[in-house]
Amino acid sequence: MNILADKLSEIYDLLLEAYGPQHWWPAESPLEVLVGAVLTQNTNWQGVEKAMTNVKNHNLLDPHKLQALPIVELAQLIKPAGYFNLKARRLKNLIDFIIEAYSGDLEAMERAETDQLREELLAVNGVGPETADSILLYALEKPVFVVDTYTYRVASRHGLIGKEASYDDLQELFTLHLPSEVRLFNEYHALLVRVGKLHCKRKPRCQGCPLEPLLP
């Protein structure tokens, strides 16, 4: 019997029963997800939505249009997402990579081998593990588990990992003990974000949490 697999399955079932399907990532195209993965760094989703609306309203959801846009103009469009000058540079770096390596073709990216693609994304200045994995899972539908602060809080507070666990340690916990399925990884991460925002905050609010019965 795999105790960790059973515990992870129980957590998932309780969250799904409490919150239902989350329908992540809210986007109309893989490129929109990819852009959103950069914009959502260190900010709330409301700001990202406003920034994305600006990009859409200027008809710029195209790799070649984004590459041609002066970085100053891009920064102003994404200002609602915060850290806009930094994110404009990071987004430009990512778009440059997609055009240089894949001719701006996201379908070609989807066909690439997952480990190779992850290494390529992590080599882009401004793309860390969480951003790379969000792109792989949500934009390119690769079975890669996305880890964030909420994942860490839930897993550590429920005794699944030690407090010194790294991103890779935490990701491995889920990938080794769950079926490697895009839909499952997508839903699980979204549910962890939901419970994290409602209950597993920096200061936990355990009362009424769907996972309260599982606490050590």
C-alpha positions in Angstrom: 0.0 0.0 0.0 1.4 3.4 -1.0 0.5 5.7 2.0 1.6 8.9 0.2 -0.5 8.1 -2.9 -3.5 7.4 -0.7 -3.1 10.7 1.2 -2.7 12.7 -2.0 -5.8 11.0 -3.5 -7.8 11.8 -0.3 -6.7 15.4 -0.4 -7.8 15.7 -4.0 -11.1 14.0 -3.5 -12.0 16.3 -0.5 -11.0 19.4 -2.4 -12.9 18.4 -5.5 -16.0 17.6 -3.4 -15.8 20.9 -1.6 -15.1 23.2 -4.6 -15.9 21.3 -7.8 -13.9 21.6 -11.1 -12.0 24.9 -11.3 -11.8 25.2 -15.1 -8.2 26.4 -15.2 -6.4 28.2 -17.0 -9.0 30.9 -17.9 -7.7 31.7 -21.4 -8.8 31.5 -25.0 -5.5 30.3 -26.5 -2.2 28.7 -25.6 -0.4 32.0 -26.3 -2.7 33.8 -23.8 -1.8 31.3 -21.2 1.9 31.7 -21.9 1.7 35.5 -21.7 -0.4 35.2 -18.5 2.2 32.9 -16.9 4.7 35.7 -17.0 2.2 38.4 -16.0 1.0 36.5 -13.0 4.5 36.5 -11.3 4.2 38.2 -7.9 0.8 39.6 -8.4 -2.9 38.9 -8.1 -5.1 37.6 -11.0 -7.2 40.8 -11.2 -4.2 42.8 -12.3 -3.3 40.1 -14.8 -6.8 40.2 -16.3 -6.7 43.9 -16.8 -3.2 43.7 -18.4 -4.3 40.9 -20.7 -7.4 42.8 -21.7 -5.1 45.7 -22.8 -3.0 43.3 -24.9 -6.1 41.8 -26.5 -7.7 45.1 -27.2 -4.6 46.1 -29.2 -4.8 42.8 -31.1 -1.4 41.8 -29.9 -1.9 38.2 -29.0 0.5 37.0 -31.8 4.2 36.2 -31.2 5.4 38.3 -34.1 3.3 41.3 -33.1 4.6 41.1 -29.5 8.1 40.9 -30.7 7.8 43.9 -32.9 6.1 46.0 -30.2 8.6 48.5 -28.5 9.2 47.4 -25.0 8.1 50.7 -23.6 4.7 50.3 -25.2 4.4 46.8 -24.0 5.3 47.9 -20.4 2.5 50.4 -20.4 -0.1 47.9 -21.7 0.8 45.4 -18.9 1.1 48.0 -16.2 -1.9 46.7 -14.2 0.0 43.4 -13.6 2.7 45.2 -11.6 6.5 45.2 -12.0 5.6 46.1 -15.6 9.1 47.1 -16.8 10.6 43.9 -15.5 7.7 41.7 -16.9 7.9 43.4 -20.2 11.6 42.4 -20.5 10.8 38.9 -19.4 7.9 38.6 -21.8 10.1 39.8 -24.6 12.7 37.3 -23.7 10.2 34.5 -23.8 8.6 35.6 -27.1 12.1 35.9 -28.7 12.8 32.3 -27.6 9.6 31.1 -29.1 10.3 32.8 -32.5 13.9 31.8 -32.6 13.5 28.2 -31.5 10.0 27.4 -32.9 9.3 30.2 -35.5 6.5 31.4 -33.2 4.6 28.2 -33.7 3.1 27.0 -30.4 1.9 23.8 -32.0 5.5 23.0 -32.8 6.4 23.6 -29.2 3.6 21.2 -28.2 5.3 18.5 -30.3 8.6 18.9 -28.5 9.8 16.5 -25.9 8.8 17.7 -22.4 12.1 17.5 -20.6 13.9 19.2 -23.5 11.3 21.9 -23.6 11.4 22.5 -19.9 15.2 23.0 -20.0 14.8 25.4 -22.9 12.2 27.4 -21.0 14.3 27.6 -17.8 17.2 28.9 -19.9 15.1 32.0 -20.8 16.0 35.0 -18.6 13.0 35.6 -16.2 11.4 32.2 -16.5 11.7 30.2 -13.3 10.4 26.7 -12.5 6.8 27.7 -11.6 6.4 29.8 -14.8 8.0 27.1 -17.0 5.8 24.4 -15.6 2.7 26.6 -15.9 3.4 27.0 -19.5 4.1 23.3 -20.0 0.9 22.2 -18.2 -1.7 24.9 -19.1 -0.5 26.2 -22.5 1.1 23.1 -24.0 -0.8 20.3 -22.1 2.2 18.5 -20.9 1.8 16.3 -17.7 4.0 18.5 -15.5 2.9 19.3 -11.9 3.0 23.0 -11.1 4.3 23.9 -7.6 3.6 27.2 -5.8 3.4 28.6 -2.3 0.0 27.1 -1.7 1.3 23.6 -2.7 4.1 24.0 -0.2 1.9 25.2 2.6 -0.7 22.4 2.2 1.9 19.6 1.8 4.1 20.8 4.7 1.2 21.4 7.1 -0.2 18.0 6.4 3.2 16.3 7.0 3.8 15.2 3.4 7.2 17.0 3.1 9.8 18.6 5.4 10.0 22.3 5.8 13.3 22.4 3.9 11.8 20.7 0.8 12.8 22.2 -2.5 10.6 22.9 -5.6 11.9 19.7 -7.2 11.2 17.7 -4.0 7.7 19.0 -3.8 7.0 18.4 -7.5 8.4 14.9 -7.2 6.0 14.1 -4.4 3.1 14.6 -6.7 4.5 13.2 -9.9 5.7 10.0 -8.3 2.5 9.2 -6.4 -0.2 10.3 -8.9 -1.1 9.1 -12.4 0.7 11.2 -15.0 -2.3 12.9 -16.4 -2.7 16.5 -17.7 -6.3 16.8 -16.5 -5.5 15.6 -13.0 -2.4 17.8 -12.6 -4.4 20.8 -13.9 -7.3 20.3 -11.5 -5.2 19.4 -8.5 -3.0 22.5 -8.7 -6.1 24.7 -9.2 -7.8 23.2 -6.2 -4.7 23.7 -4.1 -4.7 27.4 -5.1 -8.3 27.6 -4.1 -7.9 26.1 -0.6 -4.7 28.1 -0.2 -6.4 31.4 -0.9 -9.4 30.6 1.4 -7.7 28.7 4.2 -4.0 27.8 3.9 -2.8 31.4 4.1 0.4 32.6 5.7 -1.5 32.4 8.9 -3.7 29.2 8.5 -7.4 29.3 8.9 -8.1 25.6 9.5 -11.6 25.9 10.8 -14.0 25.0 8.0 -11.2 23.9 5.7 -12.1 20.8 3.6 -8.8 19.3 4.7 -9.2 20.0 8.4 -10.0 16.3 9.2 -6.6 15.3 7.7 -4.4 17.5 9.9 -1.8 15.6 11.9 
